[in-house]
Amino acid sequence: MKLSVAQRLDVWARRSLPVALTLMLAFIGAVPTGLPYLGSIVPAYTTMAVFYWAVYRPDLFPAGAVFLIGLVEDVITGTPLGVGILCLLFIYGVSLGQRRAFLKRPFFIAWIGFAVLSALSMLLAWLMISIMAGTLVELRAALFQYLLTIALFPCLAMIFVAIHRHMVR
């Protein structure tokens, strides 16, 4: 049976939604929160999205898209080129490799896995930036970003689950 143009567009839109959503989150993440005492500390939205889609729908989230999202994020946030790319590819690769440990398990298992992976990713980013700067960069901002990211992961995961359920319909 041949699909109509509208049906083909619907299939294409559903299949591109994880990548488009993660790219949108990269732009949202570039906006400072404006919260007192936190300055420009923003949760790592793209890290959350890459983890979720790599575990639950890797067929719709290729490594090439992760690379491009990392590149866009590096450019719009002013991070040294390659830091975001490497961190997102690290999250993607490990999540993809360990996805069986997260599938069909309670959410807190995925949350713990995300907490460990994002800690390693943020430590990697801090280390790379410190090496590029030639001095140890202040770790406090990265720690606050990590804590904010871990705290907001369940909220964003609920949104991803709702989107995922809509895509399957």
ABEGO torsion letter per residue (X at the ends): XBBBAAAAAAAAAAAAAAAAAAAAAAAAAABBAGBBGAEABBBBAAAAAAAAAAAABAAABBAAAAAAAAAAAAAAAGBBBGAAAAAAAAAAAAAAAAAAAABGBBAAAAAAAAAAAAAAAAAAAAAAAAAAAGBBBBAAAAAAAAAAAAAAAAAAAAAAAAAAAAAAX
